[in-house]
Structure formats: C-alpha cells, structure tokens
Amino acid sequence: MNIIRKILKWLLRALLLAIAVVLLAWVAIVVPRSYYRRQAAKPPSAFIVESAPVIALVHARLIDGTGSPAVDDQTIVISGGKIVALGTSSATAVPREARVIDSSGKTVIPGLGMMHEHLFTTSSSIRAAIHHRPELLQQSLAFPLMYLAGGVTTMRTAGSIEPESDLALKHDVDTGRRPGPDMFLTAPYLEGKPSSESAPYYYPQMLQLADPSEAATSVDFWSSRGMTSFKAYTDITPAELSAAISRTHEHGLKITGHLCSIGFTEAADLGIDNLEHGILVDEEFYPGKQAGACPDFLQALEYFDSQLQIDSPQVQAMMRHLIKHHVAITSTLAVDADFSGAMQTLDLMNNRELRVLGWRSELMYRMIRRQLEKHPLPQLLTKEMQFEREFAGAGGTLLAGNDPTGDGGTVAGYGDQREIELLVQAGFTPEEAIHISTANGAEFLGQASRIGTIAVGKQADLLVVRGDPARDISDIRKVELVFRKGIGYSSAKLFGAVRGLVGVE
C-alpha cells in the first residue's frame, strides 16, 4: 500500500507540474499574443503622431530621391496631403499656422516604393517541414503595420495566396480603416505543372494552369476584380506565359516573373515587363537545363556560385537583351542573402526581426539558418550584386523589394531597410540606392508624377530618419516618422504593436 501511495503521490505531483507548465506557457505566449493582436488591430489614429493642417519640417537634411547628393538645412512645408513649399530654411517661408518640427540632425527622404512585397510569409508549420513541402502563411494583421513602420508608403505585392483577403485589406487601407502603405496588388501566381515531384519551388497553395487559355482567363478574371499586376512562376510553360503576357497587356497592365523553366532571354522575347530576383534564378546558363523544365534548385545555385561569371559573353548578351526590350529587374538582395548562407549580422546585432517573430517561427528560423550555414555559397550574393550594378550602369531599370519569405527571418519593413543597405554594399551610393527604392518603383507603376521624389506638388509621402544615411546607410534603420499623404505615423508605435505576431496569423 505504501508503494501505491508513493506512486499516486508522484503521479499527482507530475500532474500538478504539467498543469503549472501549461499555465506558464499560456501566460508567456497566449496572453501577450492576445494583447498584441489587439494592439495591431487598432485604427490608424492609434499610430498617428502628426496630423496638423499645415506641417513644416525645418532644418532637415534632404535626399530627394532623384539620385542627387544630399543637401543640408532644408525646409519642407506640407498642407492638404501635399508638399506645398520646399527649399533652404533661410529662404523658405513657414506659414504662421504651421506645426513646426525641428529636424536638425535628421534626414528626410521619399517614402519607399518597394516592388517585391507580400502579405504572407514562410510558414512555420511542422507538418510542412517534415514533408519538405513549404507552405505560406497570410499576414494581413502584422505586415501592413510593419511595412509602414519600415518606411514603405507604396508597395507592389509580387504574388498572392489569399487574393480576396488582399483585396479586402487594400480597401480597408484606402478607406482609412487600417494603417498601411498604398498597395498595388498582384493576382494569384500563374504557375504551371511542376517539372517533377521534387520541384524546388512547389507550393500547394498555388493553382496549376492547365493550358494557355486558362492563363488568359485568369488574367481576365483577376483584372476585373481589381488586381493591377500579374506574376508568372517557376514552372509556367512558354505557351502559357505568352498567353498571359498578351492578355495582361490588352488590359493595359504589367506582368513580372520569378522564372525557372523559362530563361530571361526567352521571357524578354515573349514580352515580359519585369523579372524578379536577378540572375541567380536565370537557369538558361545551367548546363543541365532542359527546355521548358526547372533544373535541380540547389545544383543550379551551386553552379551559379562556383562557375558562372557575370562578365562572360553570354551573361553580358542577356543583360543587353533585357535592356533593349525594356525589361526591369527587381533586386531582392535581402532574401537572396538567406540562400547564400551568410550570417545576418546586421539583423542579429539588434534582434529586430526576432522581436516580431512568433516563438514557433523563431525556432523554425533558427533551424533553417543552421542548415543554410552548413552549405554556404560564398560567391552567390557577390555575383548577384555585380550583375545588378552592371545592369543599372548599362541603362537597365533596377527596382527594389524585400520578398519576406526565405529563411523566415526576412520580414516586412525591416527587410526593406536591409535591402537598401545591401544595395549600397553592392556598390551603389546611398543616394542611388534610395533612388532605386523610391523613384524607380514609382516610375514603373506609372505614378512618378505623384510620388517617388520630393518636389512641390507631389504627395507628402516622406520619411524622417535620425542621422545621415548619405554618410552611413545603416541610419536607414532609424526611421522616426513616416508621412503618408501628409499624416505622420510613429515607426516605433507601429513596430511595437506587432511583437510576436509574425508567423502566427
């Protein structure tokens, strides 16, 4: 009987311990998550700190987005959501009724116009990891706040997995019910049937096209629903891509592509407007490439890293061909860096991204990072940077984006800032990197008369940054105020409302 009592006593203790652990987990995870969900769901007014009828930013350093050098001691007057006066502080009159913001020691740049954004991220699903089938997770709650907090005032989503959710979110932002950037939405992916069962980019959430007519029908349908862009994905066939391009252009819209089965040169001949990620996904140079099929992803990356040379005649010919056909390239160096296996020291020093990741997403991120670092591709990022620098230098249109996927640590807002840092690391001046991330995006979207640079008459989409990004590009991380249509949002409040939410929704 004594033995039975002892066993029952230990079982009771184990039960109480298990209950205590569950309660502690609930207090540590569920309660804070519920709190931050409520914070993130607050209306725009909760994050607005400047909303006077007339606002004057005085004594600011100005980087105007044109690529010109920074100029000091400038005054910008905002009224009615637009820039109404701009010039040196000594010569620019400040209206008596203006709310004056002393911007000494700070830099004003245009709101970022980023061209490869998503309203989803890499899922931390254990089931997906076990079966090696990556999944994507919608982030309609956290990401709009994070984009705006990072300085993104205009964005193009580069592919959708929940299009109705994207459309509803855009409506809420446009009508002032939710804070967020101006969104130019891309329809669900135009994806073909996978080349093999082990296709590297296969996502079960993407509908596979049956034939070219279905590609055209999809463009018709989603353009009627309000989507303004289309994106071809890795296994699309040449016939399907041709049909999609033709129908997209009939609607007066543009189409981009993250391609694999089709090389960049062929895509340019078919009439595509934009290509994502740069040369590291252009498989036309891979010796094992078969027509209309994706090669093995890792083998192709290893070939790119170890053998392909950017100054080779065939790569230079492809580059000239894209420029001749006016095909833009979207730089996504922030996510490209994930696959290089390089340590993300810039991010991990401050643990910025880790603060917004849910606990399961953080665990998954650390696991993926360890795996990527075991198989580094040391030349991958350097070669992509060289390609982008030479492409832009030869007259090509280079856009910039974040692509918040990869290892799960590249996220909205923070990743966009890191993209600009990496453009400078690639050899662009800070002013050029900002030009790529503002004016070029506005021009591609057909919005250059309204946004993209700082000038009288343009929409007051502005960032107030502590420090001088022209001298130290890492100051691009020190965004204090984000003006969208002349309304000033606190970056700290926006980022502070999403702790632990990424990868949760």
Steps between C-alpha positions, in 0.01 A plus 500: 500500500788738580641445151161574344468818707847611392417433133172693530682784677760523220228480235315784671817706516567430129143602417530822699835572335349445154210732586747762624703474180186540287392802704845657473502441124157655476611803698829532307364446149123526469442803721767722334389384156140596573618837626705573189221380273280766656776757463556417131127514429466858626391771253753730331445772761681283757823537303469857372716759676493789250178610328489879501345677197839655422831342600849640443808280529782750555881473494491151351755326284327403175551201269239567235490162323636622166846357571643846563728554801347583838455868582495651849277746685182458295140581589202302372148636546209254485134592458201309370704183475746657255833677501421869449842657560858376494837668522777622724383586850626856467295565185184291553213672678328300772128583541413641842240230559743216422592230747880541492715189545868570555680235292857599582723194491239310301456408135183509294467257209205397282276221621629168371334346194589132526416262219533147636287487812254242627217483751618155601813342639665160527290272717646341812279195450670192645299281263636690200856471630471126554362440152738753336201682350533869582185691581419869507307678773288815453604798715220752452517624859871561561654571161315822402617659825854371457531623142386846602724498807801416283428795270313324219223735390436332163537131423430248229417155625684252280251215515201410716391186682180647648384751237164580659675577827746726316218685326310548827814626673572750222143629527537547877830688456366715216191596703700582813384209714846343522852648495725386218668592172332570168472148355524399136381142509626212289260216423551135604804340343488378142668166559539200272509135590821412691782355294538216751372379835806659661443839340690747724244778501182296527234657724166322543320835531574589137253395233667321210399619155354237269583678174556844338128577486474462877787747541312756290174434685673550835633838387151604386340397828747658740533822305122534531534454878746788532840336478746728321790261441568137414784264578618190316660234713772244460338216305283698260538387139601734218153472344330581832733793563445635150122486545521669841726779370277569202182518709665707775612758246152509346377614841769771510675328793844352564629153572808388686653159557703286734598256229687174486365291212541802270821702476519878514589536132198300386272684745615834359420378149151404618447856627524475880529835682698406809709215640544426869809421710763556231735262326526243779163355390573521125560133423569549128875474566485179700651214293238248615205722410235334282255703293184583691614337825655617827838349588584393853491818708804435721714371214418807293588731791829319553583537129418870515713541812805308382515535123278758330678832443306824467752640251465197272380576144174307538398680822592838355294420188199409716538824692508708182196308371295589811595865474413507129156355577445735798473217752546615859680291762385496862784478750417285803841486663352472848349160428779398261736531795306226680594241240865602498530363851661824614453596862246780533709697743334833421164364610604279788702774670177673597269198490247718321343222299500259792282738701215472249521126435265262678680242715444218252610718209816592688581134562443417134711798394792387716475143366498616137790740562711220644435287194577780255821588680620140469503533120614857430509643149765769555487658152123497450422840649813663360419385146139613525618840622742526208223414255263762642769768507599433138137472385411839649826653380424392143164675507273223635211576734574357844218481754526394864303271726513289809320168436420411863547124463833314480621375837214672681719774646455737207182685592293800394646844567824388658592302188430804281750705700755221472444488122615864478806426714592211271461716188764730648714198580461406133669824397218751459527830685241551776324756281492253209368221724223728624422603142463133404272443800280806442498669160558185293207321661274801448602523134436129441153531655418805289480717814809717457297821467353437844763322713860375496691826543470804725373799303238771531158369394574136576330291764658542842627143538815559702730336753671687781813305588727567796855544373646521150451201267714676239800449729394181678232299324424307819321816615221391264395282795435805717164602356313719747208639301329365193281751320237354269285760323626756752401300809789409730516150652736390774726221378564388858129468575432304183785254554420481872147377432606179321731329748482125462233508227696409188438140399200477733204618293 
